[in-house]
Each structure stands twice: as structure tokens, then as C-alpha cells.
Amino acid sequence: MDEASPEDAAKLEDSLMRGAVAGDGAAMEQLYSLTASALFSYLRRLGSNHADADDLLQTTYLNAWRSRTRFRGIGARPWLFSIARNAFLTHVGKEARSSVDNSPPLALATPAENMAASDLSRRIDRALNELPADTREAVVLSRVSGLSISDIAGLLNTSEGNVRVKIHRGLTHLKEDIGL
């Protein structure tokens, strides 16, 4: 079976979102199936550990369901990424106010997870983490999550030109740092 074009996928996601707005739980479940992986990757790339990203993903969809009647048709995927970003920022704010470090030690990663992470992936993650937060987010939203420049600009509340500059600078840094 052929993969759907990005335009067809966006139309399907938007259709499912309209169903969810009308209260169709099955439509929301399908939307989750189509978008959860991309949102989880986005949350991980923002700096969340696996457990926090999983919790934030659930928070994202719970908040989306609760606020579905406020959806204004900007596109289901950008709307969900916006909710995920807000959940992440809220989490980071709470974590910064907490004096106790609740994150699990790195040694708790399973052998399978350690083996699955390639050297290149670790180098990319390291290089991404060296970028300023806004640049990293623009690169991740563009290259990992596949959002358009226009959607990213709306999500980050900045101009499309600024998004292009951040992506260009971020990718240039990554290429230099990784040696590609």
C-alpha cells in the first residue's frame, strides 16, 4: 500500500480532529495513533527523559480532548504540537521550582535501549543539546516532526523568516559538530 502524501495525511488528521471536536472518542483514538509517535519524538528531543515524555504525551492528549471545543481549525498536528510544547514548558517550570531531582539515573536504561541507540544518534542528540533552545526546537519541529515553516512560525510565535534562519543555523552547527 502506498504511503499517503503529507497533504492527504494532514487532511485525514484534520477530519479526525473535527470528529473529536464533535465528541467522537474513536476519532481521537485514531488521531492519537497517527500523531503520537511524532509528538513523543518531539518531546524527547526537547530534552524530556523517556518517562517524562510518555507522561507529557498523555497530558497532551488529555488536554487536547478537554479543550477540543476550542480547536479553531489551524490544523490538527500544529495544534497538538502547541499543546505538547505548553505541557513541556509547564513541566520544566515545575521541575525548576522543585528542589529535588526526581529524574531517574542514566544507569536505569535497559540494555536493549542502550544497544538501540547508535553512535550517530548519540552524536546528533549531543549536538542538538548544544543548540540554543529556540533553534533546537525549530530544527526538531522541521526535520524530526515534519511541520511546515508556517506551522512552526505560528507555534513559536515568530516570523517565517526567523524560523528559516534558526533552522539554517541549527543545521549548519549540526553538520559542523557531527562532521557530515
MIMIKOL-914783 format. One record per residue (C-alpha): x, y, z; residue in one letter. Coordinates in pm, 1 decimal, m for minus. Example, Ala and Ser with C-alpha at 12.3 -4.5 7.8 and 13.67 -1.06 7.14 Angstrom:
// residues 2
<atom><u>1230.0</u><v>m450.0</v><w>780.0</w><rest>A</rest></atom>
<atom><u>1367.0</u><v>m106.0</v><w>714.0</w><rest>S</rest></atom>
// end
This chain:
// residues 180
<atom><u>0.0</u><v>0.0</v><w>0.0</w><rest>M</rest></atom>
<atom><u>129.9</u><v>347.2</v><w>m91.0</w><rest>D</rest></atom>
<atom><u>202.4</u><v>593.9</v><w>184.6</w><rest>E</rest></atom>
<atom><u>m27.4</u><v>893.3</v><w>197.0</w><rest>A</rest></atom>
<atom><u>115.3</u><v>1227.9</v><w>90.9</w><rest>S</rest></atom>
<atom><u>171.6</u><v>1481.4</v><w>368.4</w><rest>P</rest></atom>
<atom><u>m127.4</u><v>1676.7</v><w>237.0</w><rest>E</rest></atom>
<atom><u>m351.0</u><v>1368.4</v><w>250.0</w><rest>D</rest></atom>
<atom><u>m226.1</u><v>1284.6</v><w>599.9</w><rest>A</rest></atom>
<atom><u>m299.2</u><v>1639.9</v><w>715.9</w><rest>A</rest></atom>
<atom><u>m649.6</u><v>1622.4</v><w>566.9</w><rest>K</rest></atom>
<atom><u>m715.4</u><v>1293.4</v><w>746.1</w><rest>L</rest></atom>
<atom><u>m583.4</u><v>1430.1</v><w>1076.8</w><rest>E</rest></atom>
<atom><u>m795.5</u><v>1743.5</v><w>1039.0</w><rest>D</rest></atom>
<atom><u>m1101.7</u><v>1532.0</v><w>960.9</w><rest>S</rest></atom>
<atom><u>m1039.1</u><v>1319.5</v><w>1269.7</w><rest>L</rest></atom>
<atom><u>m995.6</u><v>1635.9</v><w>1475.9</w><rest>M</rest></atom>
<atom><u>m1333.6</u><v>1762.4</v><w>1356.4</w><rest>R</rest></atom>
<atom><u>m1479.5</u><v>1428.9</v><w>1469.0</w><rest>G</rest></atom>
<atom><u>m1310.1</u><v>1464.7</v><w>1807.5</w><rest>A</rest></atom>
<atom><u>m1446.0</u><v>1819.2</v><w>1841.6</w><rest>V</rest></atom>
<atom><u>m1792.3</u><v>1669.6</v><w>1790.1</w><rest>A</rest></atom>
<atom><u>m1722.3</u><v>1427.1</v><w>2076.2</w><rest>G</rest></atom>
<atom><u>m1619.4</u><v>1119.8</v><w>1876.5</w><rest>D</rest></atom>
<atom><u>m1375.8</u><v>933.8</v><w>2102.1</w><rest>G</rest></atom>
<atom><u>m1288.0</u><v>686.0</v><w>1826.5</w><rest>A</rest></atom>
<atom><u>m1173.8</u><v>975.6</v><w>1605.6</w><rest>A</rest></atom>
<atom><u>m949.4</u><v>1097.9</v><w>1887.2</w><rest>M</rest></atom>
<atom><u>m804.7</u><v>746.8</v><w>1925.2</w><rest>E</rest></atom>
<atom><u>m725.5</u><v>735.9</v><w>1552.6</w><rest>Q</rest></atom>
<atom><u>m569.7</u><v>1081.6</v><w>1572.0</w><rest>L</rest></atom>
<atom><u>m356.6</u><v>955.2</v><w>1860.9</w><rest>Y</rest></atom>
<atom><u>m244.5</u><v>656.5</v><w>1651.9</w><rest>S</rest></atom>
<atom><u>m139.0</u><v>884.6</v><w>1367.9</w><rest>L</rest></atom>
<atom><u>39.2</u><v>1152.8</v><w>1570.0</w><rest>T</rest></atom>
<atom><u>164.8</u><v>1004.5</v><w>1898.7</w><rest>A</rest></atom>
<atom><u>498.7</u><v>884.6</v><w>1763.7</w><rest>S</rest></atom>
<atom><u>589.0</u><v>1225.9</v><w>1620.4</w><rest>A</rest></atom>
<atom><u>482.0</u><v>1403.9</v><w>1939.4</w><rest>L</rest></atom>
<atom><u>677.9</u><v>1161.0</v><w>2156.8</w><rest>F</rest></atom>
<atom><u>991.4</u><v>1217.0</v><w>1945.1</w><rest>S</rest></atom>
<atom><u>939.9</u><v>1592.6</v><w>1970.7</w><rest>Y</rest></atom>
<atom><u>909.5</u><v>1578.2</v><w>2350.0</w><rest>L</rest></atom>
<atom><u>1221.4</u><v>1360.9</v><w>2374.9</w><rest>R</rest></atom>
<atom><u>1419.0</u><v>1597.3</v><w>2151.7</w><rest>R</rest></atom>
<atom><u>1313.6</u><v>1892.9</v><w>2366.0</w><rest>L</rest></atom>
<atom><u>1501.1</u><v>1724.6</v><w>2649.3</w><rest>G</rest></atom>
<atom><u>1249.0</u><v>1504.5</v><w>2828.9</w><rest>S</rest></atom>
<atom><u>1360.1</u><v>1164.8</v><w>2951.7</w><rest>N</rest></atom>
<atom><u>1160.0</u><v>864.3</v><w>2830.4</w><rest>H</rest></atom>
<atom><u>924.9</u><v>852.2</v><w>3130.4</w><rest>A</rest></atom>
<atom><u>859.6</u><v>1227.2</v><w>3130.7</w><rest>D</rest></atom>
<atom><u>799.6</u><v>1228.8</v><w>2755.0</w><rest>A</rest></atom>
<atom><u>548.2</u><v>947.6</v><w>2798.8</w><rest>D</rest></atom>
<atom><u>370.5</u><v>1138.9</v><w>3077.7</w><rest>D</rest></atom>
<atom><u>374.7</u><v>1460.4</v><w>2874.4</w><rest>L</rest></atom>
<atom><u>234.6</u><v>1276.0</v><w>2573.7</w><rest>L</rest></atom>
<atom><u>m59.5</u><v>1155.1</v><w>2780.3</w><rest>Q</rest></atom>
<atom><u>m105.3</u><v>1505.9</v><w>2922.0</w><rest>T</rest></atom>
<atom><u>m105.3</u><v>1643.0</v><w>2567.6</w><rest>T</rest></atom>
<atom><u>m388.5</u><v>1419.1</v><w>2450.3</w><rest>Y</rest></atom>
<atom><u>m584.8</u><v>1463.3</v><w>2772.0</w><rest>L</rest></atom>
<atom><u>m557.8</u><v>1841.8</v><w>2736.8</w><rest>N</rest></atom>
<atom><u>m648.0</u><v>1816.3</v><w>2367.9</w><rest>A</rest></atom>
<atom><u>m960.5</u><v>1616.5</v><w>2449.9</w><rest>W</rest></atom>
<atom><u>m1061.8</u><v>1854.0</v><w>2729.2</w><rest>R</rest></atom>
<atom><u>m1011.4</u><v>2163.5</v><w>2515.0</w><rest>S</rest></atom>
<atom><u>m1126.6</u><v>2017.8</v><w>2183.2</w><rest>R</rest></atom>
<atom><u>m1416.3</u><v>2263.8</v><w>2154.9</w><rest>T</rest></atom>
<atom><u>m1160.5</u><v>2548.6</v><w>2141.8</w><rest>R</rest></atom>
<atom><u>m993.5</u><v>2398.9</v><w>1833.9</w><rest>F</rest></atom>
<atom><u>m1006.4</u><v>2665.0</v><w>1561.3</w><rest>R</rest></atom>
<atom><u>m904.4</u><v>2467.0</v><w>1255.7</w><rest>G</rest></atom>
<atom><u>m536.4</u><v>2568.1</v><w>1240.5</w><rest>I</rest></atom>
<atom><u>m450.5</u><v>2207.0</v><w>1160.9</w><rest>G</rest></atom>
<atom><u>m466.2</u><v>1915.5</v><w>1399.5</w><rest>A</rest></atom>
<atom><u>m92.4</u><v>1844.5</v><w>1403.8</w><rest>R</rest></atom>
<atom><u>24.3</u><v>2202.5</v><w>1474.3</w><rest>P</rest></atom>
<atom><u>m245.7</u><v>2232.7</v><w>1741.5</w><rest>W</rest></atom>
<atom><u>m129.8</u><v>1911.8</v><w>1911.7</w><rest>L</rest></atom>
<atom><u>234.8</u><v>2021.7</v><w>1893.1</w><rest>F</rest></atom>
<atom><u>135.9</u><v>2350.4</v><w>2054.8</w><rest>S</rest></atom>
<atom><u>m34.8</u><v>2164.5</v><w>2339.8</w><rest>I</rest></atom>
<atom><u>269.3</u><v>1935.8</v><w>2377.8</w><rest>A</rest></atom>
<atom><u>502.5</u><v>2235.8</v><w>2385.8</w><rest>R</rest></atom>
<atom><u>293.7</u><v>2403.5</v><w>2654.7</w><rest>N</rest></atom>
<atom><u>285.7</u><v>2081.6</v><w>2858.1</w><rest>A</rest></atom>
<atom><u>665.0</u><v>2057.0</v><w>2829.3</w><rest>F</rest></atom>
<atom><u>716.4</u><v>2420.2</v><w>2933.5</w><rest>L</rest></atom>
<atom><u>482.5</u><v>2374.9</v><w>3230.8</w><rest>T</rest></atom>
<atom><u>671.4</u><v>2060.2</v><w>3329.5</w><rest>H</rest></atom>
<atom><u>1009.1</u><v>2234.7</v><w>3302.3</w><rest>V</rest></atom>
<atom><u>880.0</u><v>2523.9</v><w>3512.7</w><rest>G</rest></atom>
<atom><u>756.4</u><v>2289.2</v><w>3783.2</w><rest>K</rest></atom>
<atom><u>1081.0</u><v>2092.7</v><w>3771.7</w><rest>E</rest></atom>
<atom><u>1286.1</u><v>2412.0</v><w>3807.1</w><rest>A</rest></atom>
<atom><u>1086.0</u><v>2510.0</v><w>4116.8</w><rest>R</rest></atom>
<atom><u>1138.6</u><v>2167.9</v><w>4270.1</w><rest>S</rest></atom>
<atom><u>1447.3</u><v>2130.1</v><w>4486.0</w><rest>S</rest></atom>
<atom><u>1450.0</u><v>1752.7</v><w>4448.0</w><rest>V</rest></atom>
<atom><u>1581.5</u><v>1586.3</v><w>4133.2</w><rest>D</rest></atom>
<atom><u>1322.8</u><v>1319.8</v><w>4053.6</w><rest>N</rest></atom>
<atom><u>1477.9</u><v>1210.3</v><w>3726.5</w><rest>S</rest></atom>
<atom><u>1596.1</u><v>850.4</v><w>3719.8</w><rest>P</rest></atom>
<atom><u>1969.6</u><v>791.7</v><w>3696.5</w><rest>P</rest></atom>
<atom><u>2101.5</u><v>723.4</v><w>3349.0</w><rest>L</rest></atom>
<atom><u>2207.3</u><v>375.3</v><w>3455.9</w><rest>A</rest></atom>
<atom><u>1841.2</u><v>268.6</v><w>3457.7</w><rest>L</rest></atom>
<atom><u>1831.4</u><v>246.9</v><w>3078.4</w><rest>A</rest></atom>
<atom><u>1771.4</u><v>m109.3</v><w>2967.1</w><rest>T</rest></atom>
<atom><u>2039.6</u><v>m297.0</v><w>2773.1</w><rest>P</rest></atom>
<atom><u>1804.7</u><v>m304.1</v><w>2474.1</w><rest>A</rest></atom>
<atom><u>1770.0</u><v>76.1</v><w>2483.7</w><rest>E</rest></atom>
<atom><u>2146.8</u><v>116.4</v><w>2513.1</w><rest>N</rest></atom>
<atom><u>2207.0</u><v>m114.2</v><w>2216.4</w><rest>M</rest></atom>
<atom><u>1938.8</u><v>53.1</v><w>2005.6</w><rest>A</rest></atom>
<atom><u>2095.9</u><v>397.2</v><w>2036.2</w><rest>A</rest></atom>
<atom><u>2352.6</u><v>428.1</v><w>1759.1</w><rest>S</rest></atom>
<atom><u>2669.9</u><v>632.5</v><w>1778.7</w><rest>D</rest></atom>
<atom><u>2533.9</u><v>875.3</v><w>1519.6</w><rest>L</rest></atom>
<atom><u>2210.5</u><v>918.1</v><w>1711.5</w><rest>S</rest></atom>
<atom><u>2403.4</u><v>998.1</v><w>2029.6</w><rest>R</rest></atom>
<atom><u>2619.2</u><v>1247.4</v><w>1842.4</w><rest>R</rest></atom>
<atom><u>2310.9</u><v>1413.7</v><w>1694.6</w><rest>I</rest></atom>
<atom><u>2144.8</u><v>1433.3</v><w>2035.5</w><rest>D</rest></atom>
<atom><u>2460.7</u><v>1581.2</v><w>2186.6</w><rest>R</rest></atom>
<atom><u>2488.3</u><v>1837.1</v><w>1906.5</w><rest>A</rest></atom>
<atom><u>2118.0</u><v>1924.2</v><w>1932.1</w><rest>L</rest></atom>
<atom><u>2152.9</u><v>1984.2</v><w>2304.9</w><rest>N</rest></atom>
<atom><u>2432.5</u><v>2234.0</v><w>2237.2</w><rest>E</rest></atom>
<atom><u>2197.6</u><v>2449.9</v><w>2029.3</w><rest>L</rest></atom>
<atom><u>2002.5</u><v>2734.7</v><w>2188.3</w><rest>P</rest></atom>
<atom><u>1658.4</u><v>2606.1</v><w>2292.3</w><rest>A</rest></atom>
<atom><u>1465.5</u><v>2804.5</v><w>2028.0</w><rest>D</rest></atom>
<atom><u>1698.8</u><v>2691.6</v><w>1748.8</w><rest>T</rest></atom>
<atom><u>1684.4</u><v>2328.7</v><w>1864.2</w><rest>R</rest></atom>
<atom><u>1305.4</u><v>2343.8</v><w>1874.3</w><rest>E</rest></atom>
<atom><u>1283.5</u><v>2488.2</v><w>1521.6</w><rest>A</rest></atom>
<atom><u>1516.5</u><v>2217.4</v><w>1385.5</w><rest>V</rest></atom>
<atom><u>1329.6</u><v>1937.2</v><w>1563.7</w><rest>V</rest></atom>
<atom><u>988.6</u><v>2064.4</v><w>1453.7</w><rest>L</rest></atom>
<atom><u>1109.8</u><v>2091.1</v><w>1095.1</w><rest>S</rest></atom>
<atom><u>1329.2</u><v>1786.5</v><w>1048.7</w><rest>R</rest></atom>
<atom><u>1200.3</u><v>1536.7</v><w>1305.2</w><rest>V</rest></atom>
<atom><u>833.7</u><v>1629.7</v><w>1327.6</w><rest>S</rest></atom>
<atom><u>790.3</u><v>1743.4</v><w>968.1</w><rest>G</rest></atom>
<atom><u>596.4</u><v>2062.1</v><w>1039.0</w><rest>L</rest></atom>
<atom><u>591.7</u><v>2336.2</v><w>776.2</w><rest>S</rest></atom>
<atom><u>777.3</u><v>2665.8</v><w>822.0</w><rest>I</rest></atom>
<atom><u>440.6</u><v>2838.7</v><w>853.6</w><rest>S</rest></atom>
<atom><u>320.7</u><v>2598.3</v><w>1124.6</w><rest>D</rest></atom>
<atom><u>648.7</u><v>2632.3</v><w>1315.3</w><rest>I</rest></atom>
<atom><u>630.3</u><v>3012.0</v><w>1298.5</w><rest>A</rest></atom>
<atom><u>279.0</u><v>3002.3</v><w>1442.0</w><rest>G</rest></atom>
<atom><u>378.1</u><v>2758.3</v><w>1713.3</w><rest>L</rest></atom>
<atom><u>685.8</u><v>2957.7</v><w>1817.3</w><rest>L</rest></atom>
<atom><u>511.2</u><v>3293.8</v><w>1772.2</w><rest>N</rest></atom>
<atom><u>776.6</u><v>3429.3</v><w>1535.8</w><rest>T</rest></atom>
<atom><u>816.1</u><v>3510.8</v><w>1167.1</w><rest>S</rest></atom>
<atom><u>870.4</u><v>3252.9</v><w>894.5</w><rest>E</rest></atom>
<atom><u>1199.1</u><v>3422.4</v><w>808.0</w><rest>G</rest></atom>
<atom><u>1319.5</u><v>3386.4</v><w>1165.8</w><rest>N</rest></atom>
<atom><u>1226.3</u><v>3017.3</v><w>1160.1</w><rest>V</rest></atom>
<atom><u>1423.4</u><v>2966.5</v><w>836.3</w><rest>R</rest></atom>
<atom><u>1728.1</u><v>3138.8</v><w>989.5</w><rest>V</rest></atom>
<atom><u>1708.7</u><v>2926.1</v><w>1306.4</w><rest>K</rest></atom>
<atom><u>1678.4</u><v>2605.5</v><w>1103.9</w><rest>I</rest></atom>
<atom><u>1967.3</u><v>2703.7</v><w>875.9</w><rest>H</rest></atom>
<atom><u>2194.4</u><v>2796.5</v><w>1167.8</w><rest>R</rest></atom>
<atom><u>2096.7</u><v>2484.5</v><w>1359.6</w><rest>G</rest></atom>
<atom><u>2160.7</u><v>2252.3</v><w>1066.4</w><rest>L</rest></atom>
<atom><u>2492.1</u><v>2424.9</v><w>992.3</w><rest>T</rest></atom>
<atom><u>2600.0</u><v>2371.9</v><w>1353.6</w><rest>H</rest></atom>
<atom><u>2489.3</u><v>2008.3</v><w>1345.0</w><rest>L</rest></atom>
<atom><u>2682.5</u><v>1939.7</v><w>1023.5</w><rest>K</rest></atom>
<atom><u>2997.0</u><v>2101.9</v><w>1163.6</w><rest>E</rest></atom>
<atom><u>2966.4</u><v>1932.9</v><w>1502.7</w><rest>D</rest></atom>
<atom><u>2888.7</u><v>1587.0</v><w>1368.6</w><rest>I</rest></atom>
<atom><u>3129.9</u><v>1612.4</v><w>1078.4</w><rest>G</rest></atom>
<atom><u>2887.2</u><v>1539.3</v><w>796.5</w><rest>L</rest></atom>
// end
